[in-house]
Amino acid sequence: MSISCALKVVPIVLLLVLFALANAKKSADVTELQIGVKHKPPSCEFQAHKGDRVKVHYRGKLTDGKVFDSSFERGDPIEFELGSGQVIKGWDQGLLGMCVGEKRKLKIPAKLGYGEQGSPPTIPGGATLIFDTELVSVNGKPSSGEDTSEDEL
């Protein structure tokens, strides 16, 4: 291969490598909501439905593993009306049908999270969000003494 030919090929190969690296970083991103049940209580006394007042413990992470918020560390679960737009859409959808004491991992695409604008400075634009969640109560009704430690998340 001549030097002039090699000089033409090198920039193309370099661009391909950079493109592959950029896509590899994004491989943890999701385009649709993913719900993983990590723990289901033996019985489901109270289930979360649209309009219910729920209390949820959570740990929010970016795809690189960086935690941006956690109610577990504060010891203070968030309380809100499910399905009313008080939280991001990924939560309003991902917590539906959850039983008190249940633990879920939600992988939320940007379109159901903070979108292309993000939530500076902690959440960049276009970020996929990962939440470890635990439903603490529905309409003030907690689980029946189930172990709610965060170890299983």
Salt bridges, closest charged atoms under 4 A:
ASP29 OD2 - LYS26 NZ 3.47
GLU32 OE2 - LYS111 NZ 2.99
ASP69 OD1 - ARG74 NH1 2.60
GLU73 OE2 - ARG59 NH2 3.54
GLU79 OE2 - ARG53 NE 3.44
GLU102 OE1 - LYS40 NZ 3.46
GLU102 OE2 - ARG104 NE 2.69
ASP132 OD2 - LYS61 NZ 3.36
ASP132 OD1 - LYS105 NZ 3.15
GLU146 OE2 - HIS39 NE2 3.08
GLU150 OE1 - ARG59 NH2 2.11
GLU152 OE1 - HIS39 ND1 3.15
